[in-house]
Amino acid sequence: MKNVFDEKGVLQNAGFLDYRIPVASDLPMIETEIVEVPNPRHPYGVRGVGETPIVAPLAAATNAVSRALNKRICKLPMSPSNLIEELD
């Protein structure tokens, strides 16, 4: 469903009832290439398979908060009390 705007440019259908949830068919086909590089910090050279997808959202949220505050936030969790502590 398309967004509907009035003559002043105000969005008329902003509710979730009109929102189309993206599905898997909305994504492009992604070709995966497995690159095996041993981990020098592990005695057997193994790496965790699921580690990368777990880290990215937290890093993105931290970067967004850091940019909003104009200060690099390095302490987690980013609770209100920790953010106030960082700003002092």
KEROFI-38057 format. One record per residue: residue in three letters; x, y, z of N, C-alpha, C in turn. Coordinates in nm, 4 decimals. Example, Ala and Ser with C-alpha at 12.3 -4.5 7.8 and 13.67 -1.06 7.14 Angstrom:
# KEROFI-38057
  resn        nu        nv        nw       cau       cav       caw        cu        cv        cw
   ALA    1.3190   -0.5690    0.7800    1.2300   -0.4500    0.7800    1.3200   -0.3300    0.7800
   SER    1.2850   -0.2250    0.7080    1.3670   -0.1060    0.7140    1.2900    0.0030    0.7870
//
This chain:
# KEROFI-38057
  resn        nu        nv        nw       cau       cav       caw        cu        cv        cw
   MET    0.0834   -0.1177    0.0000    0.0000    0.0000    0.0000    0.0878    0.1239    0.0000
   LYS    0.0535    0.2234   -0.0774    0.1309    0.3464   -0.0862    0.0939    0.4419    0.0262
   ASN    0.1878    0.5297    0.0594    0.1594    0.6357    0.1546    0.0677    0.7374    0.0890
   VAL   -0.0278    0.7888    0.1661   -0.1225    0.8880    0.1156   -0.0984    1.0186    0.1891
   PHE   -0.0784    1.1264    0.1129   -0.0541    1.2584    0.1704   -0.1677    1.3525    0.1317
   ASP   -0.1996    1.4483    0.2194   -0.3000    1.5487    0.1838   -0.2330    1.6632    0.1091
   GLU   -0.3078    1.7681    0.0780   -0.2555    1.8799   -0.0022   -0.1455    1.9586    0.0700
   LYS   -0.1367    1.9459    0.2031   -0.0309    2.0142    0.2795    0.0915    1.9251    0.3005
   GLY    0.0862    1.8028    0.2506    0.1984    1.7104    0.2638    0.1967    1.6290    0.3913
   VAL    0.0839    1.6272    0.4626    0.0737    1.5512    0.5868    0.0336    1.4070    0.5541
   LEU    0.1055    1.3137    0.6122    0.0787    1.1718    0.5896   -0.0570    1.1345    0.6478
   GLN   -0.1413    1.0722    0.5675   -0.2768    1.0386    0.6092   -0.2926    0.8941    0.6562
   ASN   -0.2054    0.8050    0.6163   -0.2189    0.6638    0.6538   -0.0954    0.6146    0.7284
   ALA   -0.0664    0.6785    0.8403    0.0566    0.6470    0.9146    0.0392    0.5347    1.0166
   GLY   -0.0809    0.4805    1.0312   -0.1039    0.3760    1.1311   -0.0486    0.2415    1.0887
   PHE   -0.0324    0.1532    1.1849    0.0199    0.0198    1.1560   -0.0802   -0.0665    1.0803
   LEU   -0.2083   -0.0268    1.0808   -0.3054   -0.1033    1.0038   -0.2783   -0.0920    0.8542
   ASP   -0.2177    0.0192    0.8129   -0.1875    0.0419    0.6718   -0.0442    0.0021    0.6357
   TYR    0.0336   -0.0414    0.7322    0.1746   -0.0726    0.7109    0.1895   -0.2152    0.6602
   ARG    0.2598   -0.2302    0.5509    0.2857   -0.3627    0.4951    0.4170   -0.4145    0.5524
   ILE    0.4120   -0.5260    0.6197    0.5314   -0.5834    0.6797    0.6148   -0.6486    0.5699
   PRO    0.7449   -0.6141    0.5622    0.8308   -0.6766    0.4617    0.8404   -0.8279    0.4828
   VAL    0.8502   -0.9005    0.3741    0.8628   -1.0461    0.3792    0.9897   -1.0879    0.3058
   ALA    1.0239   -1.2142    0.3131    1.1480   -1.2639    0.2541    1.1554   -1.2373    0.1042
   SER    1.0432   -1.2402    0.0354    1.0462   -1.2176   -0.1102    1.0775   -1.0727   -0.1470
   ASP    1.0768   -0.9814   -0.0503    1.1137   -0.8414   -0.0752    1.2649   -0.8216   -0.0814
   LEU    1.3407   -0.9189   -0.0358    1.4859   -0.9080   -0.0333    1.5470   -0.9614   -0.1624
   PRO    1.6612   -0.9062   -0.2020    1.7288   -0.9610   -0.3194    1.7939   -1.0948   -0.2864
   MET    1.8220   -1.1731   -0.3882    1.8929   -1.2992   -0.3672    2.0366   -1.2675   -0.3274
   ILE    2.0840   -1.3313   -0.2246    2.2194   -1.3082   -0.1747    2.2992   -1.4362   -0.1935
   GLU    2.4123   -1.4229   -0.2603    2.5010   -1.5373   -0.2774    2.6035   -1.5369   -0.1655
   THR    2.6133   -1.6462   -0.0957    2.7045   -1.6562    0.0174    2.8342   -1.7228   -0.0260
   GLU    2.9445   -1.6656    0.0176    3.0755   -1.7256   -0.0058    3.1393   -1.7510    0.1296
   ILE    3.1813   -1.8725    0.1514    3.2444   -1.9081    0.2781    3.3952   -1.8905    0.2635
   VAL    3.4506   -1.8060    0.3484    3.5950   -1.7821    0.3493    3.6479   -1.8371    0.4809
   GLU    3.7313   -1.9372    0.4715    3.7842   -2.0010    0.5912    3.9204   -1.9429    0.6253
   VAL    3.9240   -1.8649    0.7319    4.0483   -1.8053    0.7807    4.0628   -1.8475    0.9267
   PRO    4.1711   -1.9153    0.9608    4.1859   -1.9607    1.0996    4.1971   -1.8440    1.1977
   ASN    4.1424   -1.8636    1.3158    4.1492   -1.7643    1.4220    4.2832   -1.7801    1.4944
   PRO    4.3707   -1.6808    1.4876    4.5026   -1.6955    1.5513    4.4961   -1.6965    1.7043
   ARG    4.3861   -1.6546    1.7629    4.3746   -1.6486    1.9084    4.3171   -1.7762    1.9695
   HIS    4.2832   -1.8736    1.8865    4.2267   -1.9981    1.9376    4.3237   -2.1114    1.9090
   PRO    4.3425   -2.2044    2.0039    4.4404   -2.3118    1.9839    4.4121   -2.4001    1.8624
   TYR    4.2832   -2.4136    1.8234    4.2492   -2.4953    1.7077    4.2154   -2.4106    1.5851
   GLY    4.2248   -2.2795    1.5987    4.1973   -2.1917    1.4858    4.0506   -2.1750    1.4513
   VAL    3.9594   -2.2155    1.5414    3.8165   -2.2102    1.5094    3.7580   -2.0712    1.5335
   ARG    3.6492   -2.0439    1.4627    3.5739   -1.9191    1.4784    3.4278   -1.9540    1.5019
   GLY    3.3571   -1.8656    1.5710    3.2146   -1.8848    1.5925    3.1366   -1.8466    1.4674
   VAL    3.0431   -1.9279    1.4255    2.9665   -1.9014    1.3038    2.8650   -1.7910    1.3249
   GLY    2.7962   -1.7887    1.4380    2.6873   -1.6936    1.4587    2.7265   -1.5664    1.5290
   GLU    2.8538   -1.5389    1.5471    2.8947   -1.4217    1.6232    2.8693   -1.2910    1.5497
   THR    2.8946   -1.2849    1.4216    2.8824   -1.1595    1.3475    2.7410   -1.1040    1.3478
   PRO    2.6358   -1.1818    1.3209    2.5011   -1.1248    1.3224    2.4566   -1.0756    1.4593
   ILE    2.5144   -1.1271    1.5647    2.4754   -1.0860    1.6990    2.5330   -0.9485    1.7331
   VAL    2.6516   -0.9185    1.6857    2.7241   -0.7981    1.7244    2.6738   -0.6726    1.6525
   ALA    2.6371   -0.6827    1.5282    2.6055   -0.5642    1.4474    2.4924   -0.4767    1.5011
   PRO    2.3775   -0.5283    1.5438    2.2715   -0.4391    1.5922    2.3117   -0.3566    1.7139
   LEU    2.3834   -0.4173    1.8075    2.4265   -0.3443    1.9262    2.5256   -0.2341    1.8887
   ALA    2.6155   -0.2628    1.7964    2.7117   -0.1617    1.7517    2.6411   -0.0474    1.6800
   ALA    2.5412   -0.0782    1.5984    2.4666    0.0258    1.5275    2.3914    0.1151    1.6252
   ALA    2.3279    0.0558    1.7250    2.2557    0.1352    1.8255    2.3519    0.2224    1.9052
   THR    2.4672    0.1673    1.9422    2.5668    0.2435    2.0169    2.6189    0.3604    1.9345
   ASN    2.6447    0.3381    1.8056    2.6893    0.4470    1.7185    2.5831    0.5551    1.7060
   ALA    2.4555    0.5166    1.6978    2.3481    0.6151    1.6876    2.3409    0.7008    1.8131
   VAL    2.3515    0.6390    1.9306    2.3484    0.7146    2.0557    2.4716    0.8030    2.0669
   SER    2.5880    0.7518    2.0284    2.7112    0.8305    2.0333    2.7023    0.9543    1.9447
   ARG    2.6466    0.9383    1.8257    2.6316    1.0530    1.7355    2.5313    1.1537    1.7902
   ALA    2.4237    1.1046    1.8509    2.3230    1.1953    1.9063    2.3790    1.2766    2.0227
   LEU    2.4677    1.2163    2.1011    2.5247    1.2841    2.2178    2.6564    1.3541    2.1879
   ASN    2.7096    1.3353    2.0669    2.8413    1.3896    2.0286    2.9510    1.3448    2.1245
   LYS    2.9392    1.2212    2.1734    3.0401    1.1647    2.2622    3.0421    1.0137    2.2421
   ARG    3.1598    0.9576    2.2337    3.1755    0.8144    2.2139    3.1346    0.7406    2.3407
   ILE    3.0387    0.6495    2.3292    2.9919    0.5696    2.4423    3.0590    0.4328    2.4347
   CYS    3.1319    0.3972    2.5396    3.2048    0.2705    2.5409    3.1568    0.1768    2.6510
   LYS    3.0623    0.2219    2.7330    3.0160    0.1405    2.8449    2.8790    0.0817    2.8137
   LEU    2.8677   -0.0480    2.8316    2.7407   -0.1159    2.8112    2.6970   -0.1787    2.9426
   PRO    2.5687   -0.1922    2.9677    2.4564   -0.1580    2.8819    2.4343   -0.0071    2.8766
   MET    2.3669    0.0382    2.7728    2.3385    0.1807    2.7571    2.2113    0.2159    2.8326
   SER    2.2126    0.1952    2.9605    2.0969    0.2280    3.0443    2.0978    0.3783    3.0704
   PRO    1.9837    0.4359    3.1071    1.9812    0.5798    3.1359    2.0849    0.6203    3.2398
   SER    2.1021    0.5406    3.3453    2.1996    0.5774    3.4476    2.3424    0.5757    3.3928
   ASN    2.3759    0.4790    3.3085    2.5106    0.4751    3.2492    2.5321    0.5898    3.1528
   LEU    2.4297    0.6275    3.0766    2.4436    0.7402    2.9829    2.4623    0.8711    3.0586
   ILE    2.3892    0.8908    3.1682    2.4054    1.0129    3.2502    2.5454    1.0163    3.3086
   GLU    2.5937    0.9003    3.3525    2.7302    0.8899    3.4050    2.8342    0.9293    3.2992
   GLU    2.8137    0.8853    3.1766    2.9061    0.9163    3.0665    2.9039    1.0646    3.0318
   LEU    2.7903    1.1298    3.0487    2.7788    1.2721    3.0120    2.8393    1.3645    3.1172
   ASP    2.8534    1.3157    3.2398    2.9117    1.3998    3.3463    3.0589    1.4165    3.3298
//
